[in-house]
Amino acid sequence: MSFLNKQNIRVTKKFTFDAAHALYGYDGPCKNIHGHTYTLSVTLIGKVINDNLNPKNGMVIDFTDFKKVVKDNVIDVFDHSLVLNLNSPHAQLNDLNNNFEKINYVPYQPSCENLIVDFLERIKSKLPDNILVKNLKLEETPTSFAEWFLEDN
């Protein structure tokens, strides 16, 4: 089956995590600290390993390795955290910093759109060179999400 190593295959994993954020300067209720149960779908693309001596034979990437990359670099960082714009006045509030142990100050507005780009960079930098991120989908609510596609960029 030598044709297998010529085919690009997409593999996807879904992750769920909870986080709170506030949109500094926003003109609606999301300027207040509020939380979401996020669902992150990550789709990778690559060629199937076609080597009978390789324990990963028949895989694009071992799902265990895939999960570790996303978990270590996104989920463990953002799950049950408060995500705030580093340039907002929140960063100066000592009481806030003293009362919450997991605050992520990010150098951008922590919108769904900006979070997905941050997650992309965190994931793709940890993948083998022969595997690309094809698509990310970050669901902020059951009806609202942002998507990133390789072919759009």
C-alpha positions as MATLAB code, in Angstrom:
seq = 'MSFLNKQNIRVTKKFTFDAAHALYGYDGPCKNIHGHTYTLSVTLIGKVINDNLNPKNGMVIDFTDFKKVVKDNVIDVFDHSLVLNLNSPHAQLNDLNNNFEKINYVPYQPSCENLIVDFLERIKSKLPDNILVKNLKLEETPTSFAEWFLEDN';
ca = [
       0.000    0.000    0.000;
       2.640    2.493   -1.059;
      -0.098    4.966   -1.980;
      -0.689    5.637    1.748;
       2.460    7.677    2.268;
       1.386    9.965   -0.594;
      -1.958   10.937    0.935;
      -2.530   13.860    3.259;
      -4.848   12.864    6.083;
      -6.538   15.179    8.566;
      -6.831   14.153   12.224;
      -8.874   16.085   14.773;
      -9.124   16.197   18.554;
     -11.619   18.139   20.667;
     -10.817   19.691   24.019;
     -12.993   21.451   26.582;
     -11.863   23.946   29.203;
     -13.313   26.686   31.360;
     -11.937   30.207   31.529;
     -13.026   33.725   32.369;
     -12.098   36.916   30.565;
     -13.025   40.570   30.238;
     -12.859   42.690   27.099;
     -11.220   45.936   28.155;
     -12.841   49.001   26.556;
     -15.666   46.974   25.026;
     -19.036   48.757   24.771;
     -21.193   45.875   25.986;
     -21.590   43.478   28.898;
     -18.455   41.508   27.948;
     -16.388   44.346   29.425;
     -17.150   42.664   32.761;
     -15.375   39.544   33.933;
     -17.398   36.551   32.775;
     -16.720   32.917   31.979;
     -17.190   30.374   29.242;
     -16.892   26.662   28.741;
     -14.761   26.657   25.617;
     -14.553   23.823   23.111;
     -11.378   23.767   21.043;
     -11.217   21.526   17.969;
      -7.756   21.109   16.475;
      -7.275   19.553   13.040;
      -3.802   18.556   11.878;
      -2.766   17.388    8.430;
       0.100   15.185    7.391;
       1.121   11.989    5.679;
       0.536    8.583    7.247;
       3.701    6.925    8.549;
       4.368    3.929    6.312;
       7.183    2.108    8.103;
       6.577   -1.343    9.588;
       9.467   -0.805   12.025;
       7.946    2.387   13.428;
       5.553    1.838   16.365;
       3.473    4.748   14.990;
       3.048    2.990   11.623;
      -0.302    3.837   10.033;
      -0.695    7.128   11.938;
      -0.284   10.773   10.994;
       0.414   11.465   14.680;
      -0.255    9.377   17.742;
      -3.419   10.812   19.351;
      -1.639   10.598   22.723;
       1.164   12.845   21.426;
      -1.401   15.142   19.779;
      -3.301   15.456   23.062;
      -0.113   16.193   25.012;
       0.872   19.079   22.706;
      -2.518   20.795   23.050;
      -2.969   19.992   26.732;
       0.512   21.161   27.788;
       0.532   24.344   25.713;
      -3.102   25.503   25.736;
      -5.469   23.619   28.030;
      -3.243   23.484   31.127;
      -2.314   27.144   30.630;
      -5.833   28.535   30.166;
      -8.168   26.111   31.980;
      -9.776   27.707   35.035;
      -7.854   30.924   34.508;
      -8.792   34.554   34.212;
      -7.570   35.992   30.891;
      -7.030   39.742   30.788;
      -5.488   42.244   28.405;
      -2.034   43.158   29.727;
      -2.704   46.773   28.718;
      -5.887   47.039   30.786;
      -6.013   48.633   34.236;
      -6.694   45.155   35.649;
      -2.976   44.413   35.453;
      -2.356   47.125   38.049;
      -4.856   45.802   40.602;
      -2.862   44.141   43.370;
      -6.013   42.799   45.023;
      -6.914   41.018   41.814;
      -3.464   39.480   41.556;
      -3.499   38.507   45.249;
      -6.947   36.902   45.166;
      -6.671   34.821   42.001;
      -3.856   32.371   41.518;
      -4.258   31.772   37.796;
      -4.386   34.994   35.788;
      -3.128   35.091   32.213;
      -2.219   38.599   31.141;
      -2.034   38.526   27.357;
      -0.735   41.287   25.047;
      -4.023   41.452   23.157;
      -7.762   41.787   23.684;
      -8.785   38.262   24.831;
     -11.548   37.875   22.262;
     -12.346   34.473   20.794;
     -10.645   35.567   17.552;
      -7.401   36.603   19.247;
      -7.336   33.588   21.554;
      -7.529   31.230   18.588;
      -4.473   32.850   16.966;
      -2.555   32.602   20.253;
      -3.522   28.921   20.550;
      -2.408   28.326   16.957;
       1.071   29.685   17.664;
       1.374   27.659   20.879;
       0.379   24.437   19.091;
       2.201   24.721   15.765;
       5.532   25.529   17.405;
       5.446   22.148   19.181;
       4.513   19.918   16.239;
       6.899   17.865   14.101;
       7.899   19.645   10.886;
       5.937   17.201    8.715;
       2.604   17.986   10.413;
       0.676   21.226    9.913;
      -2.256   22.771   11.734;
      -5.059   22.687    9.168;
      -7.929   24.142   11.189;
      -8.783   25.423   14.651;
     -12.287   26.028   15.908;
     -12.834   27.751   19.255;
     -16.410   27.656   20.506;
     -17.053   30.309   23.145;
     -20.720   29.416   23.509;
     -22.879   26.745   21.834;
     -23.795   29.290   19.144;
     -20.676   31.479   18.821;
     -17.240   30.456   17.615;
     -14.150   31.536   15.695;
     -12.336   29.425   13.125;
      -8.868   29.535   11.623;
      -8.047   27.728    8.351;
      -4.589   27.140    6.911;
      -5.792   27.855    3.381;
      -7.063   31.302    4.419;
      -3.640   32.381    5.638;
];
